[in-house]
Amino acid sequence: MSKPDAYIEIKPTASLFNFRIGELIQYRYLLFLFVRRDFITIYKQTILGPLWHILQPLVTTLIFTAVFGLFARIPHDGIPPVLFYLSGMIMWAYFAACLNKTSATFLSNASIFGKVYFPRITVPLASVISSLLSFCIQLILLAIIAFIYRNSISVQPTLLLLPVFVVLVAAIGFGFGIIVSSLTTKYRDLSYAMTFGVQLWMYATPVIYPLSIVPAKFRIISKLNPLTSIIEGFRYSITGKGTFLWHNFIYTVVFALVIVFVGMVLFNRTERDFMDTV
């Protein structure tokens, strides 16, 4: 008996290395709906609505400027304090959003995954894209601040790498996020450790301090943090001050590729039977 034209066979991925890119293209409209849902529902039924995308990093920047700039007097490589903290915060906020949202993929969407088939990877991808929209809004705010301080900074040619910086941040957050999401189907403790872990990671990254003040004996450890070269490179690109080394940048690119590959393989493996453990 021949199969009808509309027949679709749904079965587990045959190979852990089959990432089903074709299905993502086929379900691109569903991906768009998930992006729209994630972006709109965050501040739905709030008075200020999308303005929160600007107010949150702005208020955080002002607090950091007061606490770490005025009181603690942490150096910032001659960069205007507001510009220094804001540039680090919006890049870090994008990473944290990607990591936190994607790390809850299986637990938060178990009810949907158990009822209807669609490429599961569209859910964490939608989180990354919706967070990118918030980042773009905050980037406009940063551009305004940079224009105000235009006489104190010098934009560098490496600003052309901005799309690459953004993709690397998204890739690292996405990769770590789907790894954590896959592991939390069996080890729920990881979901509780996420918030604490992200906060520690921020203080291990030059967000509120420049790499130049890290003692030489610890600097190599700081450079092993893949986000260090991104944030330092981003600051250097828009101000002309700070540290940007090409070999550290290449290390980050390789790290991002590896973590995404490992995350996708683990995600494929977990996708096969996660409903039995969630």
C-alpha positions as CSV (number, residue, x, y, z in Angstrom):
1,M,0.0,0.0,0.0
2,S,1.5,3.3,-1.1
3,K,1.7,6.2,1.3
4,P,-0.6,9.2,0.5
5,D,1.1,12.5,-0.6
6,A,0.2,14.2,2.7
7,Y,1.8,11.4,4.8
8,I,4.5,12.6,7.3
9,E,6.4,10.2,9.3
10,I,7.7,11.5,12.7
11,K,10.5,9.6,14.3
12,P,13.5,10.4,16.5
13,T,16.6,11.9,14.8
14,A,18.6,9.0,13.3
15,S,21.9,10.7,14.0
16,L,23.0,13.0,16.8
17,F,24.8,15.1,14.2
18,N,21.6,15.6,12.1
19,F,20.6,19.2,12.9
20,R,17.7,19.3,10.5
21,I,18.4,22.7,9.0
22,G,15.8,22.0,6.3
23,E,13.1,21.7,9.0
24,L,14.0,25.0,10.4
25,I,13.5,26.6,7.1
26,Q,10.2,24.8,6.6
27,Y,9.0,26.0,10.1
28,R,10.3,29.5,9.7
29,Y,6.8,31.0,10.2
30,L,6.5,29.2,13.5
31,L,9.9,30.5,14.5
32,F,8.6,34.0,13.8
33,L,5.5,33.4,15.9
34,F,7.7,32.3,18.8
35,V,9.9,35.4,18.5
36,R,6.9,37.6,18.5
37,R,5.5,35.8,21.5
38,D,8.7,36.1,23.5
39,F,9.3,39.8,22.7
40,I,5.7,41.0,23.2
41,T,4.7,39.0,26.3
42,I,7.7,40.1,28.4
43,Y,6.2,43.6,29.2
44,K,2.6,42.9,28.3
45,Q,0.1,44.6,30.6
46,T,2.8,47.0,31.8
47,I,2.5,50.8,31.8
48,L,5.9,51.6,30.2
49,G,6.0,48.5,27.9
50,P,9.0,48.5,25.5
51,L,10.6,51.4,27.4
52,W,11.8,48.8,29.9
53,H,14.3,47.7,27.3
54,I,15.9,51.1,27.7
55,L,15.2,51.8,31.4
56,Q,16.7,48.6,32.7
57,P,20.3,49.0,31.2
58,L,20.2,52.8,31.8
59,V,19.3,52.5,35.5
60,T,21.9,49.7,36.0
61,T,24.5,51.8,34.3
62,L,23.8,54.7,36.5
63,I,24.0,52.5,39.6
64,F,27.3,51.0,38.4
65,T,28.7,54.5,37.7
66,A,27.8,55.6,41.2
67,V,28.9,52.5,43.1
68,F,32.0,51.4,41.1
69,G,33.0,54.7,39.5
70,L,32.4,57.3,42.2
71,F,32.7,55.3,45.4
72,A,34.9,52.3,44.6
73,R,36.8,54.4,42.0
74,I,37.6,51.5,39.7
75,P,39.5,52.7,36.7
76,H,37.9,52.5,33.2
77,D,40.8,53.0,30.8
78,G,40.0,56.7,30.4
79,I,36.6,55.9,28.9
80,P,33.7,58.1,30.1
81,P,32.1,56.1,33.0
82,V,28.6,56.0,31.6
83,L,29.8,54.8,28.2
84,F,32.1,52.3,29.8
85,Y,29.5,50.6,31.9
86,L,26.7,50.8,29.4
87,S,28.7,49.2,26.6
88,G,29.6,46.3,28.9
89,M,26.1,46.0,30.3
90,I,24.2,45.7,27.1
91,M,26.5,43.1,25.7
92,W,26.4,41.1,28.9
93,A,22.6,41.5,29.2
94,Y,22.2,40.0,25.8
95,F,24.4,37.0,26.7
96,A,22.6,36.5,30.0
97,A,19.2,36.7,28.3
98,C,20.2,34.1,25.7
99,L,21.6,31.8,28.4
100,N,18.7,32.1,30.9
101,K,15.9,31.8,28.3
102,T,17.4,28.8,26.4
103,S,18.4,27.0,29.6
104,A,14.7,26.6,30.4
105,T,13.7,25.2,27.0
106,F,12.6,21.7,28.0
107,L,11.2,22.4,31.4
108,S,9.2,25.5,30.3
109,N,7.8,24.0,27.1
110,A,7.2,20.4,28.1
111,S,3.4,20.7,27.8
112,I,3.8,21.9,24.2
113,F,6.5,19.4,23.2
114,G,4.3,16.6,24.4
115,K,1.3,17.5,22.3
116,V,2.4,18.4,18.8
117,Y,5.5,17.9,16.7
118,F,7.7,20.8,15.4
119,P,11.5,21.2,15.5
120,R,12.2,21.7,19.2
121,I,15.3,23.8,18.4
122,T,13.0,26.6,17.2
123,V,12.1,27.5,20.8
124,P,15.7,28.4,22.0
125,L,16.4,30.0,18.7
126,A,13.3,32.2,19.1
127,S,14.6,33.2,22.5
128,V,17.9,34.3,21.1
129,I,16.3,36.3,18.3
130,S,13.8,38.0,20.6
131,S,16.6,39.0,22.9
132,L,18.4,40.4,19.9
133,L,15.6,42.8,19.3
134,S,16.0,44.1,22.8
135,F,19.8,44.4,22.3
136,C,19.2,46.5,19.1
137,I,17.0,48.9,21.1
138,Q,19.7,49.2,23.7
139,L,22.3,49.7,21.0
140,I,20.5,52.8,19.9
141,L,20.7,54.2,23.4
142,L,24.5,53.4,23.4
143,A,24.9,55.2,20.1
144,I,23.2,58.3,21.6
145,I,25.5,58.2,24.6
146,A,28.5,57.7,22.4
147,F,27.5,60.8,20.3
148,I,27.3,62.9,23.4
149,Y,30.9,61.9,24.3
150,R,32.1,61.9,20.7
151,N,35.0,64.3,21.6
152,S,36.4,61.9,24.2
153,I,36.3,58.7,22.1
154,S,37.7,57.5,18.8
155,V,35.7,54.9,16.8
156,Q,38.0,52.2,15.4
157,P,37.8,50.1,12.2
158,T,37.1,47.0,14.4
159,L,33.6,48.4,14.8
160,L,32.9,46.6,11.6
161,L,33.2,43.4,13.7
162,L,30.1,44.4,15.7
163,P,27.8,41.9,13.9
164,V,30.5,39.2,14.6
165,F,30.6,40.2,18.3
166,V,26.8,39.9,18.5
167,V,26.7,36.5,16.8
168,L,29.5,35.2,19.1
169,V,27.6,36.4,22.2
170,A,24.4,34.8,20.9
171,A,26.2,31.5,20.0
172,I,27.9,31.1,23.4
173,G,24.7,31.9,25.3
174,F,22.7,29.6,23.0
175,G,25.3,26.8,23.3
176,F,25.6,26.9,27.0
177,G,21.8,27.4,27.3
178,I,20.8,24.3,25.4
179,I,23.5,22.2,27.3
180,V,22.0,23.3,30.6
181,S,18.5,22.8,29.3
182,S,19.3,19.2,28.2
183,L,21.0,18.4,31.5
184,T,18.1,19.9,33.7
185,T,15.7,17.2,32.4
186,K,17.5,14.8,34.7
187,Y,19.4,17.1,37.1
188,R,17.0,19.8,38.3
189,D,19.5,21.3,40.6
190,L,21.1,23.1,37.6
191,S,18.0,25.2,37.1
192,Y,18.4,26.6,40.6
193,A,22.1,27.1,40.2
194,M,21.7,29.1,36.9
195,T,21.0,32.5,38.5
196,F,23.9,32.2,40.9
197,G,26.2,31.0,38.2
198,V,25.4,33.8,35.8
199,Q,26.0,36.4,38.5
200,L,29.4,34.9,39.3
201,W,30.2,34.8,35.6
202,M,29.5,38.5,35.2
203,Y,32.0,39.4,37.9
204,A,34.6,37.1,36.2
205,T,34.0,39.1,33.0
206,P,35.3,42.7,32.5
207,V,31.9,44.3,32.6
208,I,32.4,46.6,35.6
209,Y,36.2,46.7,35.3
210,P,38.7,46.8,32.4
211,L,41.0,43.9,31.7
212,S,44.0,46.2,32.2
213,I,43.5,46.3,36.0
214,V,43.5,42.5,36.3
215,P,46.8,41.3,37.9
216,A,49.2,39.8,35.4
217,K,49.2,36.4,37.1
218,F,45.4,36.2,36.8
219,R,45.1,37.8,33.3
220,I,45.5,34.5,31.5
221,I,42.6,33.1,33.4
222,S,40.5,36.1,32.5
223,K,41.4,35.7,28.8
224,L,40.2,32.1,28.9
225,N,36.7,33.5,29.5
226,P,35.3,33.7,26.0
227,L,33.3,36.8,26.8
228,T,36.4,38.8,27.7
229,S,37.6,39.4,24.2
230,I,34.1,40.3,23.0
231,I,33.3,42.9,25.6
232,E,36.8,44.4,25.6
233,G,36.8,44.4,21.8
234,F,33.4,46.0,21.7
235,R,34.5,48.8,24.0
236,Y,37.7,49.3,22.0
237,S,35.8,49.5,18.8
238,I,33.5,52.4,19.9
239,T,36.0,54.3,22.1
240,G,39.5,53.5,20.8
241,K,40.6,52.6,24.4
242,G,41.0,49.3,26.1
243,T,42.4,45.9,25.0
244,F,41.7,44.0,21.8
245,L,44.0,41.1,20.8
246,W,43.3,39.1,17.6
247,H,44.5,35.8,19.0
248,N,42.0,36.1,21.9
249,F,39.3,37.0,19.4
250,I,40.1,33.9,17.3
251,Y,40.0,31.8,20.5
252,T,36.5,33.1,21.2
253,V,35.4,32.2,17.6
254,V,36.6,28.6,18.0
255,F,35.1,28.3,21.5
256,A,31.7,29.5,20.2
257,L,31.7,27.0,17.4
258,V,32.7,24.1,19.7
259,I,30.1,25.0,22.4
260,V,27.3,25.3,19.8
261,F,28.2,21.9,18.3
262,V,28.3,20.2,21.6
263,G,25.1,21.8,22.7
264,M,23.3,20.7,19.5
265,V,24.5,17.2,19.8
266,L,23.4,17.0,23.5
267,F,20.1,18.7,22.6
268,N,19.4,16.1,19.8
269,R,20.1,13.3,22.3
270,T,17.9,14.7,25.0
271,E,15.1,15.4,22.5
272,R,14.6,11.7,21.9
273,D,13.3,10.7,25.3
274,F,13.0,13.8,27.5
275,M,9.3,13.3,27.9
276,D,10.1,10.2,30.0
277,T,12.1,12.2,32.5
278,V,10.5,15.7,32.6
